[in-house]
Every structure is written in structure tokens, then in C-alpha cells.
Amino acid sequence: MQPRVIYVHGNGNKVRSELLKSQWDNALFGRDMAEASRMAYWAPLRYETPLPDFRPDPLDGGPDGIEEMPPPAAFGAPEEFVAETLGEARADGGGVPPEGVPGTGERPDAALGDWLRDMTYLADTLAETEEAEAAEERGPGTEPLPEALPLPAAARKAVFRTLVKHTFRDVYAYFFGGMGQAIRDVVEEALDSLDGAPVVVVGHSLGSIVAYEVLTEQKREVELFVTVGSPLAITEVQDNLQLRPAVPAGVLAWRNASDLRDLVALDHTLRPEYAPLDRVTDLLVTNDSKNHHGITEYLGNSQVRDSVQRMFNRLA
């Protein structure tokens, strides 16, 4: 039986399902995989209409929305951004009142707020550091080369804070806003449609959390599980998983790839925390999208692409 690939996309709105699947196919295989691949497309559960075709996705590092670069002062202090984003997430996700769970005094979202704070501070630090490094490489008295340099600091901060804000709000909605089961249902439906075919599952960002929880619950056999830009190693995320961290029972091999500059994957090693250890391989890769979280760059990396293609060709 022909092997299949199931894709689970990450945070934020996306282009229509067919186009998104084709983009992932081409990044990973260099061609459209037709019926051999399927996209578990859950974006409509959070967004009314898809992004226009071929519009750059700012959450994947695209420049859309930052043409008019605001001055750095427009972003405010990190503490203000954290408070604003957390407040928006509570209002958007629902389900968790500001005072916590009635009768307990507990705030189940408090730990997730720590992750938001870490992402925010790293975003600002990274924007400033990369701008300084670019200036040093140009040398004194030289003109900038826009086509060869990263975005200016203000624009990088805009890109990074867009990533942080929307990543956190979608993850928050998944865990606390009543969206978790509905999103998991989309992935379950995609897996159930395979009729026993051998499968490779690829999850990006929040999609890696969703795929992980579905595979843990289903215990179905998966030849290869690939996570890219995943927050599954983050303590605050692990605290909100339905079960203790472990390799899903049916997963025969797990490859986890992250860039050290990826704000979503602040912790880059799953292997120490997800047993059995011999099934997990952590890959440190270079992702040169504008925010180092872009899916096209992750899937096009040779360590990610080759591991999937080898497995897929072996199963074919």
C-alpha cells in the first residue's frame, strides 16, 4: 500500500488548504504529491477566510504587514506587550476568567504566560543582536545592502512580535479556549482516512502539539513523526498536555528539528524528556526565514527533507 504523509500546520491563518498542501509538498519533496499527502487543515476553526493566494505569511517569516516600519518606541516595553497579549488571549480564547478557576484560586494559564514572557524578551534581544551583527559585517562607512541584509531592527521587532502574539493566542485557544478537541478532530479525520496505509506525520509549531496529542491518544502505528519549530520541549507547554510527555506508543521514530533562534521552540531537545530515548532524534538546523520559524525553510532543510524522503521511499 502506498505510504502517505499527513501535514499538520501551525499557528495563524493560512492560504487555502490545497495551496498550502502544495507548498509543503514542494518544500519537502520538490513536487506535488497528489493523493500521497494530505493537509490536516484546521485554520477555518479560528479564521473566517483564508489568506489570499501567495500572500506571504508573517508567522512563517513573510514580510507582509511591515512595509511601513514603525519606530522601535512604538512597541512599548516587553512587560506591556506581555500584559496586552495575555489579556487579548484571555478575551479571544475564553474559558479562563482573570481571577482563575472558581473555588480554587488557581490560574491554569499562569505557566503559559511565562513562556510568553520568555518569547517576548528573546524576540527583542534577537532583533537588536541581528541588526548589530549585520552592521558589523558591513563595516564602518558602508551603505546597507537591503537585498542581502536582514530587516532593520524596527521591522524585525514587528515580525517577531507578530509571531509571538499570534503563536501565543492560538496555543492559548487550543489549551484554554475550548478549541483543543475541535482541532484534534481535524487531525484524527485525516489519519482515519488512510485505511491502514503506512504514514509519516509532519507537524509544525502548534501543529506538532496537536499531532502529538492525537497520536498519543490513537496509539496507531506511525513510521516517522517529524516535528519542526515545536514547543513540545517547553515546560509550560508540557504542563498542559493531557498526559505526561512520552513518545506516542505507535511512533517508531521521531525527528525533531529546531533553529536556535526560533522563538517558539525555546527548548530544542525533546530526547531527555520523551521516552524511550532511542526513538527520538533532535536536529539543530538553520532556518533563515525572517523570524527563523518559517515552515518552507524547515521542510527544505536537508536534515529534515532527507529523513522524510528516505522513509517515504523505503515504504513505497
N, C-alpha and C positions, 0 to 999 in steps of 0.2 A: 504494500500500500504506500502511495506517495506520501512523503513527510509533509508536514505543514508548519508554518510559522504563524504564531499569534502575537500581534503587537498590542501593547497597552500604552497609550500615550499619557503624557504628563499634564502638568498644571496649565490652566489658562484656556482661552478659546482657541480653536484650530480651524484650518480650512476644512472644506467638506471631506467626508470620510474617504471617498475614492481617491481624491488627490493626495490626501495625507498618506494613505497606504502606498501609493505610487512613489511618493517622495522617500519614504522609509525603504521601500524595495530597492530603489536606485542607489541610495546611500549604502545599503548593506550588500546588495548582490550585483549592482551595476545594470539592472534590467527590471522590468515589471514582472512580477512573479505570478500574475493572474490568480488562479484559484489556489495556488500553493501558499498564499499568505492571506491573512485576514486582520483587520484592524478592529480591536475592541474599542469602539468609538463612543465614549461617554460624555463628551463635551456638551451635547444638547441638554443634558440634565442640569447644567449650570449656566448655559448661554443660549439666548433665544435664536440667534442666527450665526452661522459660521463666518469666519474671517473671509474677506474677498480672496478669490484665487490668486495665489502667488504673492500675496501681501506678506512682507517679512514679519515673522512672529517675534515680538520683542522679548518674550520669555525664552526664546531659543537663541537670543543674541542679535536679532534683527534690529536695524536702526529706526524702525517706524516709531513715530511719536516723539522723536528727539531732534527733529530738524532745527527747531528754534531752541537753542541750548540756553537754559536758564542759568543765571549766576549761581555759584555754589551756595551763597547765603539763602537762596530760595528754598533750600531743602530743610533748613532748620537743624537743630541738634538731634543726634541719634535718639536720645530719650524721648523727644517729642514725636519723632517718626514711629518709634515702637508703640507709644501710647495710642497714637492715631490709628495705626494699623491693627492693633489688638482690638480697639474699640469698633472699628469697621468690621472686623471678623466676627465679633460677637453679634453685631447687628445683622450682618449678612447671613451668618451661619445659623443663628438662633439656637435654642436648646440649652444654652448655659447662661443663666442670669448673672449680672455683675456681682451679686452678693454670694454666688456659689450655689451649691446643691441644698435645697431646703432641708432643714433639720440636721444637717451635718456640719455646716460651716466650711465644707471643702470646696476648693476651686479646681475642678479637674483639668482646666486649661492652663493652670499656672506654670507647669513644667514646659509646656509647649511655648509659652511666652519666653522662656529662657533661650530656646532655640532661635526665636525671632530676634532677640536682642543680640545673640552671637552673630547671626547672619548680617544684621544691620551694621554692627561695628566693623566686621570684616569687609563689608561692601565699601564703606567709606575709606578704610585703610588701603584696600586693594586699588581703588580708583586713584588715590593720591600717589601710591607707590609706583603704579604702572606709568602714570604720567611723568613722574620724576625720572624713572628709568629711561623712558623714551627721550626726554630732554637731554639726559646724559649721553645717550647714544648719538644724538645729533651733533653734540659738541657746541661750544660757545660760538655765537655769531652766525649760526647757520639757520636757514629758513626751514620751517616744518614741511614735511612731505606728506600731505593728507592721505594719499593713497597707500602709503607704506607705514603709517603710524597708527597706534590705537586712538580711539576717540579722546578729545580733550577731557580734562578731569570732570568738568561740569556735566558733559554728555555721558561719561562713563558712570558718574554717580546716578544720573537719570536712568540708565539702563539697569544698573544693579538694584536700585531701589524699586524699580518696576518689577524685577524678578522677585525680590524679597516679598513685596506686598502681595502680589498675586499668588506666589507659591504658598505663602503662609495662609492666605484666606481660603484657598481651595483645600489645603490639608486640614485646616480648621473645620471647614464644612464637612469634610469626609469623616472626621472623628467626632465632632460635636454638633454638627448642624443637621443631622438626620439624613445625610446623603450617602453614608457608607454602604448600606445594603443595596441601594439602587445602582450605585456604581459597580459594586461587585457582581450584581446580576448581569450586567453587560458582558463582563469577562467570562462569567460562568456560561452564558449563552454561546459565546464564541467557542469555548472549549468543548461544550456539549455537541456542537455541530460537526465535530471532526469524525465521528463514527469510528473511533478506535485507531485513527491514523497516528503514527509517531509524531511527536510535536516538540518544537522549540518555542519557548516563550520569551519574548523580549519586552522588558518594562523600563520606562524612562520616568525618573522623578517620582511624583505621586503614583504614577502607573506602576512603579516597581512595588510600592506598598500594597496596592490593590491586587496585583498579580500574586504577590507573596501570600496574602491572606486567603485568596481563593484557592491556591494550590495547597496551602496548609489544611484547609477545610476539606477539599475534594480528595486529597491523597491519591490523585491519579498519577500515572507514570508520565514523567516528562524527561526526555533525553537530555535537554540542556535548558537551563534557566539563565537568562542574561539580564543583569540589571546595570543601568548606566545612569550616572548622576543621581544615585539613590540616597535617600536619607535614612535607610534602614539601619545604619550603624549608629544613628543619633540616639542617645539615651532617652531624650524627651519623646521621641517617636516610639521607641521600643516600649516605653511605659504605657502607651495607649494601644498596643497591639492586642488582639483578642486572646492570644496565647503567648507563652514565653518564647523568646527567639530560639529557633532551631531550623535546620534545613527541612523543608516540607518532605514528608515521608516518601513521596513518589519521585522526587527530583534526584536524578542520577548524577548530575554535575551542575555546578553553579559558577558562573563567571561574573564578577562584579567589577565594573570599570568606573574610575572617577579621576577627575583632574584635581590637583591640589588647590586650584584657585576657584573651584566650583562651590558657590555659597550654599547650595542645597545639600551637598554631600560634605558636610563639615568634618565628619569622621569617615575615613576612607577604607577602613578594614573591617569586613564582616567576619572574617575567618575566626578571630578569637572568641566570638560570641554566638556563632551559629554552628552547632554541632550536627553531624560529625564533620570534623575539620577537613578530612580528606576529600570531601565533595566540593569544597569552596576554594576558589582561587580569586584573590584580589589583584586587580590590574591597575597600576597607576599610569595614566595616559595623558597625552597633551590634547586639549580641546581649545582650539583657537577661535571659537566663536566670540562675539563681543563680550559676552558675560561668562564664557567658559562652561556653559551649561547646555549648549545647543545640541539637539538630537542628531542633526546631519553630521556634525563633526564627530560625535561619539560613534555613530554607526559606521562612518567612513574610516575610523582608526583601524590600522592593520591588525592590532591585537584582538579587537572586537570582531571585525569582519571575518578574519581568517578562522577564528574559533567557530563561528556560526556556519560558515561555508563548509568547513571540514566535516562538521557534524551532519549538516544537511546532505552533503554528497555521500557520506557513508550510509545514511539511511535510505537514500534514493534507490 
